[in-house]
Amino acid sequence: MQRLLITLGLFVAAIGVLYPYLKNLGLGQLPGDIVLRGENSTFYFPIVSCLVVSFVVSIILKLLSE
């Protein structure tokens, strides 16, 4: 359990460091991501980006488990 939490923490930290580069790739701005802009607020839900990230992570974990 400890190893899993440490790995997860390092993964989240790596995503935080790589975020500016991932944003340049268009992740988070894909067609299908929901953006609702009001006068004083913005609601953003990156549903397609979440699906893409989930798919990539699933493939990586599948490859590592074999």
N, C-alpha and C positions, 0 to 999 in steps of 0.2 A: 504494500500500500504506500509506503514511504517513497519507494522508487517511482511509482506512478505519479504521485503528487509533485515530486521534484521534476520529473520529465515534463509534466503538464505545465508547470511554472516556467520552465526554460522555453517551452514551445510558445507560450503566451508572450514571454519577453522577446523572443525572436520575431514574432509577428509585430510587436510594437516597434521594434527597431527597423524592420523591413517595410513598415506601413507606407512611408513616402514613395518607395519604389513600386509597391503593389498598386498604389493609387494611380501611378503613371501607366500601368498596364491596363487600366480600365476596370479593375475589380472594385465593385461597389457602385458602378455606373452602368451596369448591364441593362439591356432591354428587359423589362419585366420587374425591375426594382420599383417599389412604390414610393413616390415622393408627392406629398400633399403640402402645398404652401398656402398659408393663410396670411393675414395682414401682419400679425405679430408672432407667428410661430411656424415651424416647419416640422412635419412628421415624415420620417424616412424609415422605410423598412426594406432592406436589401434581400428580398426573398430569392431571387435568381442567384445572386452572389452567394447566399448561404447554401443553396443547392450545389453550386459548383465547388465550393470549398468542401462540403460534405463528401461529394463524389471523389475529389482528389485525395482527401484524408483516408477515405475508405480503401481506395486503391493502394495507397502507401502502406496502410496497416495490413492489408491482405498480402502484399508482397513481403513485408517484414515477418509475417507469421509463418511463412513457408520455409 
